Amino acid sequence: METITRLTDVSTLLTINALLAALSAIIFLALDATRRGAQRINGVLLWGISYAAFAIGFGTLALPSLDVDFAELALLGNLLIDAGTALALLAVNAYLDRPKRELGILFPAAAIGIAEIYYVLTGGENYRVMVMMGCALRGIVTIAAGISLWFHATDTQRSGSRLTAAFHFLWAFMLLNRMAWWLFHPQADVSEDPTTASALLSRLILTWVITPSLLWMLTRQLDAELIRYAHQDPLTGVANRRVIWERGERWTAGVDGQNTTMAVLIIDVDHFKVINDTWGHDVGDQVLVAIAEALAAHVRSQDLLARVGGEEFMVLISPGDEPTVKEIAERLRLAVEGRSITLLSGDKLTCEVSIGYSVSARGQSNWREMVIAADQALYAAKHGGRNQVIGVSSFRPTLEQAIAC
């Protein structure tokens, strides 16, 4: 460490660390500012504030090089860096949605910080004590953040979070190494810290790596959100029209020449316009969510449920012969009919659906033909009294039927 100290200017390292931390703070604060409301990512704002605390802390420690000095300057700068470390843990737990009880490690960290303040204010600046206490505080908080990043990230976040965790552990090791130096040099002058340069150089490298790792982790999450939005109905959470259309076309292509059957159900909420006109569109949305939940709870795991527009849903069933399809459709109808929807006002609503289905056996039709036939069956169910299931099978719609539909 003494060699590094002789070769490296501490004030320069402090300034570079302050600038790099400030740049990281700007990046995270700008990211948070561009994603407001429901799109805000938990933890990003805290990461921005954390790096801002690091920047101010390093900047404070660099003030003597500008001929600015005052009592307890070193204590203030180090406490700001301690605060940045604690805020980083808060950011990690917020981002990973961890329970608040896991932040209990901050209590012993706060106790160490208070003890450091008391010692310096009563006994003066002693770098042995300040380094030992400061590194102990930052070490336990950094390890806690690393553990959360390593074990509690989702599959999407895991690659970036584990790389970030690894560098958190490396930083904790460097803090331990700094404490060990003071422990094994009991005669060292406590009015200066020969470990500062190596610590700052390590922190410089780690900030340069950790910030891109965090951004990589956030990018993976944003990519996953884009994929989800492209495949999921934003209101109900079930698949959207694009997904079921693509799946249907693939499945019908695979049916040709195979001894199997598949079916498509089109489900329409009866008198949905009356619900919107009477209760408002917010209640209409609540009804659609409740119906989607009822349908999702009663479709088979191998089948696909999607919302294809307005109050209309579609279910792709494969394999599915006509008796099975009819039984599934009736089960879905009864599930919606039996669902009591409690509104925010406390009122209760029940809804009914009409279902039309078509079944294809051994590649007798393509996807578009199946949808046309199911839609015609739904039309018949609607005009035959609603709240019922009507289906067709083994069909070949004519051009006139397609145009009429």
C-alpha positions in Angstrom: 0.0 0.0 0.0 2.9 2.4 0.7 4.1 1.9 -2.8 0.7 2.8 -4.3 0.6 5.8 -2.0 3.9 7.1 -3.2 2.9 6.6 -6.9 -0.6 8.1 -6.7 -1.8 11.5 -5.8 -4.6 11.3 -3.3 -6.3 14.6 -4.2 -6.4 13.5 -7.8 -8.0 10.2 -6.9 -10.5 11.9 -4.7 -11.4 14.3 -7.5 -11.8 11.5 -10.1 -13.9 9.4 -7.7 -16.1 12.5 -7.1 -16.6 13.1 -10.8 -17.3 9.4 -11.6 -19.8 9.2 -8.8 -21.4 12.4 -9.9 -21.7 11.1 -13.5 -23.3 7.8 -12.1 -25.7 9.9 -10.1 -26.7 11.9 -13.1 -27.3 8.7 -15.1 -29.6 7.2 -12.5 -31.4 10.4 -11.7 -32.0 11.0 -15.4 -33.3 7.4 -15.8 -35.7 7.9 -12.9 -36.9 11.2 -14.3 -37.8 9.7 -17.7 -39.9 6.9 -16.1 -42.7 8.4 -14.0 -45.8 6.9 -12.4 -46.4 3.2 -13.1 -43.3 2.9 -15.2 -40.9 4.0 -12.5 -38.4 1.4 -11.5 -38.0 1.0 -7.7 -34.6 1.7 -6.4 -33.3 3.8 -9.3 -33.9 7.2 -7.6 -32.2 5.8 -4.4 -29.2 4.7 -6.5 -29.0 8.2 -7.9 -29.1 9.8 -4.4 -26.6 7.2 -3.2 -24.0 8.2 -5.9 -24.7 11.8 -5.2 -23.8 11.2 -1.6 -20.6 9.5 -2.8 -19.8 12.4 -5.0 -20.3 15.0 -2.3 -18.3 12.9 0.2 -15.3 12.5 -2.1 -15.6 16.1 -3.1 -15.5 17.2 0.6 -12.4 15.1 1.2 -10.8 16.7 -1.8 -11.4 20.3 -0.5 -8.0 20.7 1.3 -6.3 20.5 -2.1 -8.2 23.7 -2.9 -7.0 25.3 0.3 -10.4 24.8 1.9 -10.3 23.1 5.3 -12.3 23.1 8.5 -12.6 21.0 11.7 -13.9 17.5 11.2 -13.8 17.8 7.4 -12.5 14.2 7.1 -15.3 13.0 9.4 -18.0 14.8 7.3 -16.7 13.4 4.0 -16.5 9.9 5.3 -20.0 10.0 6.9 -21.3 11.1 3.5 -19.7 8.1 1.9 -21.2 5.9 4.7 -24.6 7.4 3.9 -24.1 6.6 0.2 -23.3 3.0 1.1 -26.5 2.7 3.2 -28.6 4.3 0.4 -27.2 1.8 -2.0 -28.5 -1.0 0.2 -31.9 0.7 0.3 -31.8 0.9 -3.5 -31.0 -2.8 -3.9 -33.8 -3.9 -1.5 -36.3 -1.6 -3.2 -35.3 -2.7 -6.7 -35.5 -6.4 -5.7 -38.7 -5.8 -3.7 -37.2 -7.4 -0.5 -39.0 -7.2 2.8 -38.1 -4.3 5.1 -36.9 -6.7 7.8 -33.8 -7.4 5.7 -32.7 -3.8 6.3 -32.1 -4.6 10.0 -28.3 -4.6 9.2 -28.6 -0.8 9.1 -29.1 -0.6 12.9 -25.6 -2.0 13.8 -24.2 0.1 10.9 -25.9 3.2 12.4 -24.5 2.4 15.8 -21.0 2.2 14.4 -21.5 5.5 12.7 -22.7 7.2 15.9 -19.7 5.7 17.8 -17.4 7.1 15.2 -18.9 10.6 15.4 -18.7 10.5 19.2 -15.1 9.4 19.2 -13.9 12.0 16.7 -15.8 14.9 18.4 -14.4 14.0 21.8 -11.0 12.7 21.0 -10.1 14.3 17.7 -9.4 12.7 14.3 -7.7 9.4 14.7 -7.3 7.6 11.3 -6.9 4.2 12.9 -10.3 4.5 14.6 -11.9 6.2 11.7 -10.7 3.7 9.1 -11.6 0.7 11.3 -15.1 2.0 12.1 -15.8 3.3 8.6 -14.7 0.2 6.9 -16.6 -2.0 9.3 -19.8 0.0 8.6 -19.4 0.0 4.9 -18.3 -3.6 4.8 -21.4 -5.1 6.5 -23.7 -2.9 4.5 -21.9 -3.8 1.2 -22.0 -7.5 2.0 -25.7 -7.3 2.8 -26.3 -5.6 -0.6 -24.2 -8.2 -2.3 -26.1 -11.1 -0.8 -29.5 -9.6 -1.9 -28.2 -9.1 -5.4 -26.8 -12.7 -5.6 -29.7 -14.6 -4.2 -32.9 -12.6 -4.8 -32.8 -11.4 -8.4 -35.3 -12.7 -11.0 -34.2 -14.9 -13.9 -34.2 -11.8 -16.1 -32.0 -9.8 -13.7 -29.7 -12.6 -12.5 -26.8 -12.3 -14.9 -26.3 -8.6 -14.2 -27.2 -8.8 -10.5 -24.6 -11.5 -9.8 -21.9 -9.7 -11.6 -22.8 -6.6 -9.5 -22.9 -8.8 -6.4 -19.4 -10.2 -7.1 -17.9 -6.6 -7.2 -19.7 -5.7 -4.0 -18.0 -8.7 -2.4 -14.7 -7.6 -3.9 -15.2 -4.1 -2.5 -16.0 -5.6 1.0 -12.7 -7.6 0.7 -10.8 -4.4 0.0 -12.3 -2.8 3.0 -11.3 -5.8 5.1 -7.8 -5.5 3.7 -7.7 -1.9 4.7 -8.7 -2.7 8.2 -6.1 -5.5 8.4 -3.4 -3.0 7.5 -4.2 -0.9 10.5 -4.6 -3.9 12.7 -1.1 -5.2 11.9 0.6 -1.8 12.1 -0.1 -0.8 15.7 2.8 1.8 15.6 1.6 3.7 12.5 1.0 7.4 12.7 -2.7 8.0 13.3 -2.7 11.5 12.0 -2.5 10.3 8.4 -3.8 7.3 6.5 -1.4 5.5 4.2 -4.2 3.2 2.9 -6.2 6.1 1.4 -4.7 5.9 -2.1 -5.1 2.2 -2.5 -8.7 2.4 -1.3 -9.5 5.3 -3.6 -7.9 3.5 -6.6 -10.0 0.4 -5.8 -13.2 2.4 -5.4 -12.5 4.1 -8.7 -12.2 0.8 -10.5 -15.2 -0.7 -8.7 -17.5 2.3 -9.4 -16.4 2.1 -13.1 -17.6 -1.6 -13.1 -20.5 -1.5 -10.7 -22.4 1.3 -12.4 -22.4 -0.4 -15.9 -23.4 -3.7 -14.2 -26.4 -2.0 -12.5 -27.3 -0.4 -15.8 -27.0 -3.8 -17.6 -29.3 -5.3 -14.9 -31.8 -2.5 -15.5 -31.6 -2.9 -19.3 -32.4 -6.6 -19.0 -35.5 -5.7 -17.0 -36.6 -3.1 -19.5 -36.1 -5.6 -22.3 -38.3 -8.1 -20.4 -40.9 -5.4 -20.0 -40.9 -4.6 -23.7 -41.3 -8.3 -24.5 -44.1 -8.6 -22.0 -45.9 -5.6 -23.4 -45.6 -7.0 -26.9 -47.2 -10.3 -25.8 -49.5 -9.3 -22.9 -52.8 -7.5 -22.7 -52.0 -4.5 -20.4 -55.4 -4.5 -18.7 -56.1 -8.1 -17.9 -52.6 -9.6 -18.0 -53.5 -12.4 -20.4 -52.0 -12.9 -23.8 -52.9 -10.4 -26.5 -54.3 -10.8 -30.0 -50.9 -10.9 -31.7 -49.8 -13.9 -29.5 -52.8 -16.1 -30.1 -52.9 -15.2 -33.8 -49.3 -16.3 -34.3 -49.8 -19.4 -32.1 -53.0 -20.3 -34.0 -51.3 -20.1 -37.3 -48.4 -22.2 -36.2 -50.7 -24.8 -34.6 -53.0 -25.1 -37.6 -50.0 -25.6 -39.8 -48.8 -28.4 -37.5 -52.2 -30.0 -37.5 -52.1 -30.8 -41.2 -51.4 -34.5 -41.8 -51.6 -35.4 -38.1 -54.2 -37.4 -36.3 -55.2 -34.7 -33.9 -57.8 -32.0 -33.4 -57.7 -28.4 -32.2 -60.3 -25.7 -31.5 -60.7 -22.0 -31.0 -63.3 -20.4 -28.7 -64.4 -16.8 -29.1 -66.0 -15.4 -25.9 -68.0 -12.2 -25.8 -69.3 -10.5 -22.7 -73.1 -10.1 -22.9 -74.5 -6.5 -22.6 -71.1 -5.1 -21.9 -72.1 -1.7 -23.4 -74.9 -1.5 -20.7 -72.2 -2.0 -18.0 -70.1 0.9 -19.4 -73.1 3.2 -19.9 -74.5 2.5 -16.4 -71.4 2.2 -14.3 -68.6 3.9 -16.3 -65.6 2.7 -18.1 -63.6 2.2 -14.9 -66.1 -0.4 -13.8 -66.0 -1.9 -17.3 -62.3 -2.4 -16.9 -62.8 -3.9 -13.5 -65.3 -6.3 -15.0 -62.9 -7.3 -17.8 -60.2 -8.0 -15.3 -62.5 -10.2 -13.2 -63.7 -12.1 -16.2 -60.2 -12.7 -17.4 -59.3 -14.1 -14.0 -62.3 -16.4 -14.0 -61.4 -17.7 -17.5 -57.7 -18.1 -16.7 -58.6 -20.2 -13.6 -60.6 -22.7 -15.7 -58.6 -23.1 -18.9 -56.2 -26.0 -19.2 -52.5 -25.4 -18.7 -51.8 -26.4 -22.3 -54.4 -24.0 -23.7 -54.0 -20.3 -24.5 -56.3 -17.5 -23.3 -56.1 -14.1 -24.9 -58.0 -10.8 -25.0 -58.4 -10.0 -28.6 -60.2 -6.6 -28.3 -62.8 -4.8 -26.3 -64.9 -7.3 -24.3 -63.9 -10.2 -26.5 -61.6 -13.1 -25.5 -60.3 -16.1 -27.4 -59.1 -19.5 -26.2 -56.9 -21.8 -28.3 -57.4 -25.5 -27.4 -55.1 -28.2 -28.5 -55.6 -31.1 -28.6 -59.4 -30.8 -28.4 -62.1 -33.0 -29.9 -65.6 -31.6 -30.0 -66.9 -33.2 -26.7 -63.9 -31.9 -24.8 -64.1 -28.5 -26.4 -67.8 -28.2 -25.6 -67.2 -29.2 -22.0 -64.4 -26.6 -21.6 -66.6 -23.9 -23.2 -69.5 -24.7 -20.9 -67.2 -24.7 -17.9 -65.9 -21.2 -18.8 -69.4 -19.9 -19.3 -70.4 -21.1 -15.9 -67.3 -19.8 -14.3 -68.1 -16.3 -15.5 -71.8 -16.6 -14.6 -70.9 -17.7 -11.1 -68.3 -14.9 -10.5 -69.6 -12.1 -8.3 -67.7 -8.9 -9.0 -67.4 -6.5 -6.0 -67.1 -2.9 -7.2 -65.1 -0.2 -5.4 -68.4 1.3 -4.4 -69.4 -2.0 -2.7 -72.0 -2.9 -5.2 -71.9 -6.4 -6.7 -72.2 -7.4 -10.4 -72.6 -10.7 -12.2 -71.9 -11.1 -15.9 -72.7 -13.6 -18.6 -70.9 -14.5 -21.8 -71.8 -16.0 -25.1 -69.3 -18.5 -26.6 -68.8 -19.7 -30.2 -66.3 -22.4 -31.0 -65.0 -24.2 -34.0 -63.1 -27.5 -34.1 -60.7 -28.7 -36.8 -60.0 -32.4 -37.3 -56.9 -33.7 -39.2 -56.0 -30.4 -40.9 -59.4 -29.7 -42.4 -59.0 -25.9 -42.2 -56.5 -23.2 -41.7 -56.5 -20.7 -38.8 -58.4 -17.9 -40.6 -61.2 -20.4 -41.5 -61.4 -21.6 -37.9 -61.8 -18.0 -36.6 -64.4 -17.2 -39.1 -66.4 -20.3 -38.2 -66.1 -19.6 -34.4 -67.2 -16.0 -35.0 -70.2 -17.2 -36.9 -71.1 -19.6 -34.1 -70.7 -16.7 -31.6 -73.1 -14.6 -33.7 -75.6 -17.5 -33.5 -75.2 -17.7 -29.7 -75.8 -13.9 -29.4 -78.9 -13.9 -31.5 -80.2 -17.1 -30.0 -80.6 -15.6 -26.5 -77.0 -15.1 -25.3 -75.4 -16.8 -22.3 -74.9 -20.0 -24.2 -72.4 -22.1 -26.2 -72.7 -22.9 -29.9 -70.0 -24.6 -32.0 -69.2 -26.1 -35.3 -66.8 -28.9 -36.4 -65.5 -30.6 -39.5 -66.3 -27.6 -41.6 -65.2 -25.8 -44.8 -66.7 -22.2 -44.8 -67.7 -20.9 -48.2 -66.5 -17.6 -49.7 -70.0 -16.2 -49.2 -69.9 -17.0 -45.5 -66.5 -15.4 -45.1 -67.7 -12.2 -46.8 -70.9 -12.1 -44.7 -68.9 -12.5 -41.6 
